[in-house]
């Protein structure tokens, strides 16, 4: 990464002064493929507020000067909703041992600078510092590769995630509703990726 871009790790309520910026960023970035999310600030405030209320959550924010241009979140899975925990309990995995990554969003013009690795490095480090977590996890939306809305030349993040040691878990899926651009409210499948959390070197 190059100046003036900087990365800051904030824990739980420390992020509150930046929540509106993160909400607007999520709406902007997730409007694109593959999420096609027609965002709503009311929902964003409630969603992000739940993360900020957890004293063990983490926000990794990217700043260009004072402007928030990227954000990633994480939270102990035990502190998240039942719909996120359910695929783990159904597979016999204790949520108490899982640290869950909510999302990574970054404005297009700041990509390709190593920010994606910084997002994972900071969240994995936070989980290690908290202690008691056997694995980290996130979920990604499943889209038909032949969906006509898929932009030409679009590259998925699968190779990047695999390179970070994450393994996709077919069949380990949760279902979330959101308003899709031009369609309306749709229930979407999101499949989990898992990685064992090694101790700090």
RAQUIPE-V264735 format. One record per pair of residues at least 4 apart in sequence whose C-alpha atoms are under 7 Angstrom apart, sorted by the first residue. I is the first residue (numbers start at 1). GAP is how many residues later the second one is. If there is no record, write none. Layout:
I;GAP
I;GAP
//
This chain:
1;4
1;112
1;113
1;114
4;60
4;61
5;57
5;58
5;59
5;60
6;56
6;57
6;58
7;53
7;54
7;55
7;56
8;52
8;53
8;54
9;49
9;50
9;51
9;52
10;4
10;5
10;48
10;49
10;50
11;4
11;44
11;45
11;46
11;47
11;48
12;39
12;40
12;41
12;42
12;43
12;44
12;45
12;46
13;39
13;40
13;42
15;4
15;37
15;44
16;36
18;4
19;4
19;29
20;4
21;4
21;47
22;4
22;49
23;4
23;18
23;21
23;22
24;4
25;4
26;4
26;79
27;4
27;12
29;76
29;77
29;78
30;5
30;6
30;7
31;4
31;5
31;6
31;7
32;4
33;117
35;106
36;144
36;145
37;141
37;142
37;143
37;144
38;141
38;142
38;143
40;4
41;4
42;4
43;4
44;4
45;4
46;4
47;4
48;4
49;4
50;4
51;6
51;24
52;5
56;19
56;20
57;17
57;18
57;19
58;15
58;16
58;17
58;65
59;12
59;13
59;14
59;15
60;11
60;12
60;13
60;59
60;62
61;7
61;9
61;10
61;11
62;6
62;7
62;8
62;9
63;4
63;5
63;6
64;4
64;5
69;37
69;38
70;35
70;36
70;37
71;33
71;34
71;35
72;31
72;32
72;33
72;47
73;28
73;29
73;30
73;31
74;25
74;26
74;27
74;28
74;49
75;4
75;24
75;25
75;26
76;4
76;22
76;23
76;24
77;8
77;18
77;19
77;21
77;22
77;23
78;17
78;18
80;4
81;4
82;4
83;91
84;90
85;4
85;10
86;4
87;4
87;85
87;86
87;87
88;4
88;5
88;6
88;7
89;4
89;5
89;6
97;35
97;36
97;37
97;38
98;35
98;36
98;37
98;38
99;28
99;34
99;36
99;37
99;38
100;36
100;37
100;38
101;36
101;37
102;36
106;4
106;5
111;4
114;4
115;4
116;4
117;4
118;4
119;4
120;4
121;4
122;4
123;4
124;4
125;4
126;4
127;4
127;6
128;71
128;72
133;64
134;62
134;63
135;59
135;60
135;61
135;62
136;58
136;59
136;60
136;61
137;55
137;56
137;57
137;58
138;54
138;55
138;56
139;51
139;52
139;53
139;54
140;50
140;51
140;52
141;47
141;48
141;49
141;50
142;47
142;48
142;49
157;4
158;4
159;4
160;4
161;4
161;5
162;4
162;5
165;30
166;27
166;28
166;29
167;26
167;27
167;28
168;24
168;25
168;26
169;22
169;23
169;24
170;21
172;19
172;20
173;16
173;17
173;18
173;19
174;15
174;16
174;17
175;12
175;13
175;14
175;15
176;11
176;12
176;13
177;8
177;9
177;10
177;11
178;7
178;8
178;9
179;5
179;6
179;7
180;4
180;5
180;6
//
